[in-house]
């Protein structure tokens, strides 16, 4: 999103993504997270969050807000990948992923997100870097529309459905063909359609 000049980027906080008021509260609608603004009265799927614990910046030319993210495709021995439904925006199937913390290496971050989101502890030696690229149009609940991604893959020998944390529900193992028939978050659909089986090859070959 475009950050207006009226927002003080030196101060952390949460703002309404419409009127930029600080009078924002988190609410739940049918177990999904929304944000209600006390100033403009709107209930929205996301808000603008300035959090100095994560890596973010504003492009000097465009004033576009950017985050840096990590994510991982986890494959089982049936060559299917792990997905789960998000209960926070965007409300669609995703892979384990999250924002990069300040001072954290991307590989350490993706291992942390993998454990925090689905309870899988994978040795970083078995986590393979696939790509590092900018994904435009990747909207998140914290207000960024663009993310610099560090994408990884790994392979585990299990069919067990991991336990998802409070950011998601209904973990499922799907082939890419099956996944593309579902509603996917923007970057996951982009990665699958762009790279297809190269993702699995990377998980196996390292």
Buried (B, 14 or more C-beta within 10 A) or exposed (E): BEBEEEBEEEEEEBBBBBEBEEEBEEEEEEEBBBBBBEEEEBEBBBBBBBBEEBBBEBEEEEEBBBBBBBBBBBBBEEBBBBBBBBBBBBBBBBBBBBBBBEEBEBBBBBBBBBBEBBEBEBEEEEBBBBBEBEBEEBBBBBBBBBBBBBBBBBBBEEEEEBEBBEBBEEBBBBEBEEBBEBEBBBBBBBBBEEBEEBBBEBBEEE
